[in-house]
């Protein structure tokens, strides 16, 4: 081969490698987000145009609501997902049911399960796994850095609190029965990030409480999701509950309601949510409680 031929061959090889690398970096183009924080991270990475569907819990940013709804993240239909011919399904750790995940695996549908998140490190891991799956690693590092900065500000605000109010997260109040967050829950993790103390520390997970347990927990603040419909928890209803009314939070009507995904999603806005809750706790302390 002549020298010119060698150069031409090398040039062709470089072009092939460049095109292959570009395609690898492009990543999957038809992506389904099965989980609110999964969709939120994709948009925060500026890759929202890749999404072809989302689950019912995906509510941020507003643009995600225009996408087809595949149903509740824990009750997904494998037939519906497979019919959409996705290049990738980004699923929260609790996506399911297990039978759906098993069928998707058998059908060789590309599926990435995001790690469960209850700590700042977990949040950053979710961001990086998502970015890696989409082939946008640098964008993931940039988003992780911004998220870390927010988390650092929240940690500083939590450490600066002169005291740590007791917070009870109420998940539901069906039939007058209070279901609250114990340990090992995203609600307890968020309360800690904001500088509060989880008032329900003798149980694990979300459990129904007796009136005696509610009174003994003595929360300074009642925390709940701000949502409508049959599951709405209005301030007036919470403070009127016979047991909650006898707690410091009930007596002072200290109720904080926040969007569920924002509060418990543990996505890129986690630091912002912790700071917002921290501000509410500061108000409780200033009022002479907590």
Beta strands, then each sheet from edge to edge (+ up, - down):
strand 1: 31-34
strand 2: 51-54
strand 3: 68-69
strand 4: 88-91
strand 5: 111-113
strand 6: 166-172
strand 7: 178-181
strand 8: 197-198
strand 9: 206-209
strand 10: 221-225
strand 11: 255-258
sheet 1: 3+ 2+ 1+ 4+ 5+
sheet 2: 8+ 6+ 7- 9+
sheet 3: 8+ 6+ 10+ 11+
end
